[in-house]
């Protein structure tokens, strides 16, 4: 298979990806105390839209729950399958998470608006994981969800 087919850019393919998604692990999620930041209000929107949100914060070691859900410190620690990993990390901070993402083997990885990392995207795509870069999950869900 051509791994480049896993780099998703077209609206129709994003619509299909969203239709195939139920569980979203949010890497770099913020807490309720940062409710005004996209890394909190985008997952909250998706939670309210009916998706299961799995919080994977990078900071806030004292926090054990976000959006009423148990916090995990690594994606690999999540004890069930994850459809999509929504990434809220600066591009230069993404490579250290590559092994953890590959170990979890989600169906897709979504890097939020303003976030892209072509080398990581290529590694994920070659592993059979669909990748969206530099797009807002909330905006695309509002526009494209069936």
N, C-alpha and C positions, 0 to 999 in steps of 0.2 A: 504494500500500500504506500501511496505517496504521503509522507508525513505532513506535507504542506496543506493537505486537505483538512487537517486538524486545526489550522489557524483560521478562526472564524471571523469574518468581517461583514458578510452580507446579512441584511435584515431577515431574510427568510430562514437562514441557518440559525440566527440568533433566536428567532421565534421557535424553531424546533428544539433548540437547546433548552429554552425556558419551559417548554411544554414537557420536557423529559426530566425536569428538576423538581425535587420535593424537599431535599435536605441541603442546607447551605451552611458550610463551616466558614466563619468570618475570621480570617487571619488578620490580626491587628485591630480588632473591634475595640471601640472605646466604651466607657461605662455611662450609666445614666447621668453622672456628674458632668459629662461632656456632651449632653444631648444636642447641642447646637452644631456639632461637627458631623460631617458626612459619615465618618466611621462608626457613628452611633445611629443617626437618623435613617441612613439607607438600610441597614439591617432591620431597624424597627419597622420601616415601611414594608419590607419583604415579609417580616413576621406577621404584620397585620394583614398582608395579602394572602396568608395561609401557608407560608413556607415554614419548615422547621429550621430554626436558626441554632447553630452550634457555636458558641463563643470561644474563640481562641485568641485571647488578648496577648500582646507581647509585653505590656507593662501591667501595672496594677496587681502585684503579687498577692495582695490581701483579699482581692475580690474572688468570690467563689461562685457568683451567679450574676448573669447579665440577661435582661429581658426574661427573667424568671427561669432561665436555663443554666444548667451546670456548666461551669467554665472548664475547659481543657487547656493545658499548657502547650501541648504539641498535637498536631493533626493525627499522628500515629497513635496517640492515646485514646482517640475517639473509638468506642467499642462497637461501632456499627458503620455501615457504608455511608459515604458522603457523595452526593451527586455533584455538587459544585463547591469549589473553594473560592470565596470572594476575598480578594487581596487588597488590604489597605496598608501598604508599606511603601516607603520611598523606593524608587527603582534600585538604588545602590544597596538597599537592605533586603532585596528579594533573594539573591543567590544563596545566602545561608539557609534559606527555607526549602531549597530545592529537594534535598534528600528526604525531608519530612513529607513534602507533597508527594514525591514519587512513592514513598513507603505507604501512604494512604491510598494512592491510586484512585482519585476521584474521577468521575466521568469528564469533568471540565474544570478549568481554572479561569477566573474572571478577574483581570486587573482593572481597577477602577479608573475613571476618567483622570487623565494626567499621569497614569502609571503604565509603563511598558518596559519590558526587558527582553529584547529579541533572542539573546542567547538562552535564557531560561525558557522562553516560549518554545524555542526549537527543541530543547531537551524534553520538555513535556509533550510536545506534539509527536516526537519520535517514539515516546513511550505509549502512544495511543490516547493521549488525553487532549480533549478539545481545549483551545485557548482563545480567549477574547482579551484584547488589550485596549487600554485608553478609551473605555466607554463606561458610562454610568449604568449600573444594574437597575437602579430605580427608574431612571428615565426610559431605558429600553423596555423594562417591564410595563410601564405605563403606555408606551407607544405600541408595543408588539404582542403583549400577552393576549391569548385568545379568550 
